[in-house]
Amino acid sequence: MKMPMSNKRAFILLSVTLVSLAFIVIIIPLISWTVHEFSWTTRSFKSLRALNLADAGAELAVWDIIHNNAQFAGWSGINPKTLTLSYFTDNSGQIVGDISVSAQNTSPGNYIITSTGFIPVMANPTVKKTVKVKVFPHALFNNGIFGNLSVSLSGNTMVDSYDSSLGPYSLLTARSNGNVGTNGTLTLLENASIHGDAFIGPSGSASGVNPSNVSGEVFYSGNDVELDPIALPSYFNGLTSSGNLNLPQGHNTTLTIPTGNYIYNGITLSGESSLTISSNTHIYVKNNFITSGQSAVYTNAGVEIYIGGNGTFSGQGIINTTNISSNLQLYGLNSGTSISYSGQSNFYGTIYAPEVSISAGGNASVFGAIVGNTVTIVGNGSFHYDESLSQTGPTSGYDIAYWQED
């Protein structure tokens, strides 16, 4: 029996309706998911662009601190310094977004950088990302002793630490942070001991190092430590040499160098002569600096000595009248080969000579820190690392404590 035409039409209409409904049930969620996915992808892309802008603003501030001595030329404010870059464009000239940067000086040489990148999104709140960075001066002396190629301790040498900001060294103030490091070979002979940790480079080695003479840990680093080179400070620019300074043998042969900046071809003391260097004085010795006999060099606060040749300090040696290691800084330039200290007086100061061999011997003790190409310490003296140097001692360049992306 044939179906009436009206029923056929109803059946077809019903079928089409059911198929359409099924299609709608399937396609609407698919369209919704696609739209949502597109929106999510777009927002993720915008977020990444905002983060890139924030990174760019932070890098701009770090560059100004490291390479422009934190001048922040063109920035606004006093502390923090602020900079806004509106309508920041890419290489093709298209507007990407805005950058807002602030650099707050929290303590001398220390900065907290906050950089935010803003990307506009149509019909949505602006997408923004923030980066926070801490920049601080790189301390030259984070360890008591560091030798690029080697460190050798022998005799009765004992290395420990103290903090001069809390008072002078004594058995009561002594600490066990007298860390010793090298990229090469660490050698302990006879009764030498380290009250602290020992750090050795990835291709380095240790000899005579064991738990009985190293109180802390022995670490093998994954990377060599890079030592900052020395450059003569700008305050020597334009100065003419005062020639050779020679103080010959004589009981009353004395000389005082007034506060200022000086260049000498060489300095030589002998016999019982004495040289006093006033506070806040900077001296560049182009060639050798030598003390012998019973001669002595007396230094006051804020003395820096740059040695272009060799430094040989015997006799009474160098007497830092303040007994604070940061007040006497010796630098050995790469034009020299050696700095040796065998003076009878204890040495309070720092020696930084990354391409020079440094040696200390005799019965005098060293209070401060040493960095050299090779470092050799012999005799009965002890070595006391002044921990305050990591905070208030000489610096070179900057380090980044953290780089946080929000």
C-alpha positions in Angstrom: 0.0 0.0 0.0 1.3 3.4 -1.0 2.0 6.1 1.7 -0.1 9.2 1.1 1.8 12.2 -0.2 1.1 14.3 2.8 2.6 11.6 5.1 5.7 11.4 3.0 6.2 15.1 3.3 5.7 14.9 7.0 8.2 12.1 7.3 10.8 13.9 5.2 10.3 17.1 7.2 10.6 15.2 10.5 13.8 13.5 9.3 15.3 16.8 8.1 14.4 18.3 11.5 15.9 15.5 13.4 19.1 15.6 11.4 19.3 19.3 11.8 18.9 19.0 15.5 21.5 16.4 15.7 23.8 18.6 13.6 23.1 21.6 15.8 23.8 19.5 18.9 27.1 18.5 17.5 28.2 21.6 15.7 27.4 24.3 18.4 29.7 22.8 21.0 32.4 22.4 18.3 32.0 26.0 17.3 32.0 27.1 21.0 35.1 25.1 21.6 36.8 26.5 18.5 36.0 30.0 19.6 37.1 29.4 23.1 40.3 27.8 21.8 41.0 30.7 19.5 40.4 33.2 22.4 42.7 31.2 24.7 45.4 31.0 22.0 45.1 34.7 21.3 45.3 35.6 25.0 48.3 33.2 25.5 50.0 34.9 22.6 49.3 38.3 24.0 50.5 37.2 27.4 53.8 36.0 25.9 54.2 39.3 24.1 53.5 41.2 27.4 56.2 39.0 29.1 58.6 39.8 26.3 58.0 43.5 26.8 58.5 43.1 30.6 61.8 41.3 30.0 62.9 44.0 27.5 62.2 46.7 30.1 64.2 44.8 32.8 67.1 44.3 30.4 67.1 48.0 29.6 67.4 48.8 33.3 70.1 46.2 33.9 72.1 47.5 31.0 72.0 51.0 32.4 73.2 49.8 35.8 76.1 47.7 34.4 77.2 49.8 31.4 76.1 53.3 32.3 77.0 53.4 36.0 73.3 53.6 36.9 72.9 57.1 35.5 69.4 56.4 34.2 69.6 59.3 31.7 66.1 60.2 30.6 64.4 58.5 33.5 62.1 60.2 35.9 62.0 60.4 39.7 64.7 60.1 42.3 64.3 56.7 44.0 62.8 54.8 42.4 63.8 55.9 38.9 61.0 55.3 36.5 60.6 55.0 32.7 57.5 54.6 30.6 57.7 53.5 27.0 54.2 54.0 25.4 53.3 52.6 22.0 56.4 50.5 21.9 56.9 49.3 18.3 58.5 46.3 16.7 61.0 46.3 13.8 58.3 46.7 11.2 56.9 49.8 13.0 53.8 48.1 14.3 52.7 49.0 17.9 53.1 46.1 20.3 52.2 47.6 23.6 53.5 49.7 26.6 56.4 49.2 29.1 56.6 50.6 32.6 59.9 50.2 34.5 61.1 51.2 37.9 64.6 50.8 39.5 64.7 51.2 43.2 68.1 51.7 44.9 67.7 49.7 48.1 71.3 50.1 49.3 74.6 51.2 47.8 74.9 49.5 44.4 71.8 47.3 45.0 68.7 47.7 42.9 65.3 46.1 42.7 63.9 46.4 39.1 60.2 46.0 38.4 59.2 46.0 34.7 55.6 45.5 33.4 54.5 44.9 29.8 51.0 45.9 28.7 49.2 44.5 25.6 45.8 45.8 24.6 43.1 43.2 23.9 39.9 44.2 22.2 36.8 43.9 24.3 38.9 42.5 27.1 41.0 43.9 30.0 44.6 44.7 29.0 47.0 41.7 29.4 50.0 42.5 31.5 53.0 40.6 32.8 55.6 41.7 35.4 59.3 40.9 35.8 61.2 41.6 39.0 65.0 41.5 39.1 67.6 42.1 41.9 71.0 43.5 40.8 73.9 43.8 43.3 77.6 44.5 43.0 79.9 41.6 42.4 82.2 41.2 45.4 85.8 40.4 44.5 86.3 38.4 47.7 83.5 35.8 48.4 86.2 33.4 49.6 89.2 33.7 51.8 91.7 32.4 49.2 91.2 31.7 45.5 93.9 30.7 42.9 93.0 30.4 39.3 95.6 27.7 38.5 96.5 26.5 42.0 96.4 27.0 45.8 99.1 25.5 48.0 99.1 25.6 51.8 101.9 24.1 53.9 103.7 24.3 57.2 101.4 25.2 60.1 99.1 27.4 57.9 95.6 27.5 59.3 92.7 29.2 57.4 89.6 30.3 59.2 87.4 33.4 59.2 85.9 36.3 61.2 83.7 39.3 60.6 85.5 42.6 61.2 82.2 44.5 61.3 81.5 42.7 64.6 84.9 43.3 66.0 88.6 42.2 65.7 89.7 38.6 65.3 90.1 36.5 68.4 89.6 32.9 69.5 86.1 33.9 70.6 85.2 35.6 67.3 86.8 33.0 65.0 84.5 31.2 62.5 84.7 28.3 60.1 84.0 30.1 56.8 87.5 30.4 55.7 86.7 28.9 52.3 89.4 28.2 49.8 88.9 27.7 46.0 90.8 27.1 42.8 90.0 26.2 39.2 93.1 24.0 39.2 95.0 22.1 41.9 94.5 22.5 45.7 97.4 21.1 47.7 97.6 20.8 51.5 101.0 19.8 53.0 102.2 19.0 56.5 99.9 20.6 59.1 98.0 22.9 56.9 94.3 23.0 57.5 91.1 24.7 56.3 88.3 25.7 58.7 85.7 26.0 55.9 84.9 24.6 52.5 87.1 23.8 49.6 86.0 24.5 46.0 87.7 22.9 43.0 87.0 23.4 39.3 85.7 20.7 37.0 89.2 19.9 35.6 91.0 20.5 38.9 92.4 18.1 41.5 93.1 17.9 45.2 96.2 16.6 47.0 96.4 16.0 50.7 92.8 17.0 51.2 90.8 14.9 53.7 88.3 15.3 56.5 91.0 15.7 59.1 92.3 19.0 57.5 89.2 20.4 55.9 86.3 21.0 58.4 83.7 21.7 55.7 82.8 20.2 52.4 84.9 19.6 49.4 83.0 20.6 46.2 83.9 20.0 42.6 82.2 22.8 40.6 80.6 22.2 37.2 82.2 25.4 35.8 85.4 27.3 36.2 85.2 30.6 38.1 85.9 33.6 35.8 88.0 36.2 37.4 87.4 39.9 36.5 90.4 41.6 34.9 91.9 44.7 36.4 91.6 48.1 34.8 93.3 51.2 36.1 90.7 53.6 37.6 90.0 56.8 35.7 91.4 58.9 38.5 94.9 58.1 37.2 94.1 59.5 33.8 96.1 62.6 32.9 98.5 62.2 35.9 102.3 62.4 35.3 104.7 60.2 37.0 106.5 61.4 40.1 109.5 59.2 39.1 111.1 56.7 41.4 110.6 57.0 45.2 113.6 55.6 47.0 114.0 55.7 50.8 117.5 54.6 51.5 118.9 53.1 54.7 118.7 55.4 57.6 117.2 55.5 61.0 115.2 58.7 60.5 114.4 58.4 56.8 110.7 58.9 56.7 108.2 60.3 54.2 104.5 60.9 54.2 102.4 60.9 51.1 99.5 63.3 51.5 95.9 62.4 50.5 95.6 62.3 46.7 96.2 60.2 43.5 99.8 59.5 42.5 101.8 57.6 39.9 105.4 56.4 40.6 107.8 54.6 38.3 108.8 52.5 41.3 109.0 52.5 45.1 111.9 51.1 47.1 112.4 51.1 50.9 115.4 49.7 52.6 117.2 49.8 56.0 115.0 51.4 58.7 113.2 53.8 56.4 109.4 54.2 56.6 106.7 55.5 54.3 103.3 56.7 55.5 100.4 56.7 53.1 97.6 59.1 54.1 93.9 58.2 54.1 92.0 58.0 50.8 95.1 57.8 48.7 95.5 55.9 45.4 98.9 55.0 44.1 99.9 53.4 40.8 103.4 52.0 40.8 104.3 51.3 37.2 107.1 48.9 38.0 108.3 47.3 41.3 107.3 48.1 44.9 110.0 46.7 47.2 110.5 46.9 51.0 113.5 45.3 52.7 115.7 45.4 55.8 113.6 46.8 58.7 111.7 49.3 56.5 107.9 49.7 56.8 105.0 51.1 55.0 102.2 52.5 57.1 98.8 52.9 55.6 95.6 54.6 56.8 92.0 54.2 55.8 91.0 54.0 52.1 94.3 53.2 50.5 94.5 51.5 47.1 97.8 50.5 45.5 98.1 49.3 41.9 101.4 47.5 41.0 102.4 47.2 37.4 105.6 45.2 38.1 106.4 43.0 41.1 105.6 43.5 44.7 108.2 42.3 47.3 107.4 43.1 50.9 109.9 42.0 53.5 111.2 43.8 56.6 108.3 45.1 58.6 106.1 44.8 55.5 102.9 46.8 55.2 101.3 48.0 58.5 97.6 48.9 58.1 97.1 51.1 61.1 93.3 50.6 61.1 93.5 46.8 61.3 90.5 46.7 59.0 91.2 44.7 55.9 88.9 46.7 53.5 91.0 49.8 54.2 94.0 48.5 52.3 93.6 47.1 48.8 96.5 45.9 46.7 96.0 45.2 43.0 98.5 43.3 40.8 98.2 44.2 37.1 98.9 41.6 34.4 102.1 43.3 33.5 103.7 42.0 36.7 104.5 38.4 37.6 104.6 38.1 41.4 103.6 39.6 44.7 105.3 38.2 47.8 104.7 39.0 51.5 107.2 37.9 54.1 107.0 41.0 56.4 107.3 40.6 60.1 104.0 42.5 60.7 100.6 41.0 60.3 99.0 42.0 57.0 95.5 43.5 57.1 94.2 43.9 53.6 93.2 42.4 50.3 95.3 41.4 47.3 93.6 41.0 43.9 95.9 39.9 41.1 94.2 37.3 38.9 97.2 36.9 36.5 100.0 37.1 39.1 101.6 34.5 41.4 101.1 35.4 45.1 103.0 34.0 48.0 103.0 34.6 51.7 105.4 33.2 54.3 107.1 33.7 57.6 105.4 34.0 61.0 103.0 36.9 60.2 99.3 36.3 59.8 97.0 37.6 57.1 93.7 39.1 57.8 91.6 39.7 54.7 91.4 37.9 51.4 93.6 37.0 48.4 92.9 36.2 44.7 95.7 35.3 42.4 96.7 33.2 39.5 98.6 30.9 41.9 98.5 31.3 45.7 101.2 29.8 47.9 101.2 30.2 51.7 103.9 28.6 53.9 105.3 29.0 57.4 103.7 29.4 60.8 101.3 32.2 60.1 97.6 31.8 59.9 95.1 33.2 57.4 91.8 34.8 58.6 89.2 35.6 56.0 87.3 38.7 56.8 83.7 37.8 55.9 82.6 41.4 55.8 84.5 41.8 52.5 81.7 39.9 50.7 79.4 42.8 51.7 81.5 45.9 52.1 84.7 45.0 50.2 85.8 46.0 46.7 83.5 45.1 43.8 83.7 44.6 40.1 80.6 44.7 37.9 77.3 43.3 39.0 75.5 40.0 39.7 71.8 39.1 39.3 70.3 37.6 42.4 67.1 36.6 40.8 64.9 37.2 37.7 61.3 36.5 38.6 58.6 36.4 35.9 55.0 36.8 37.0 
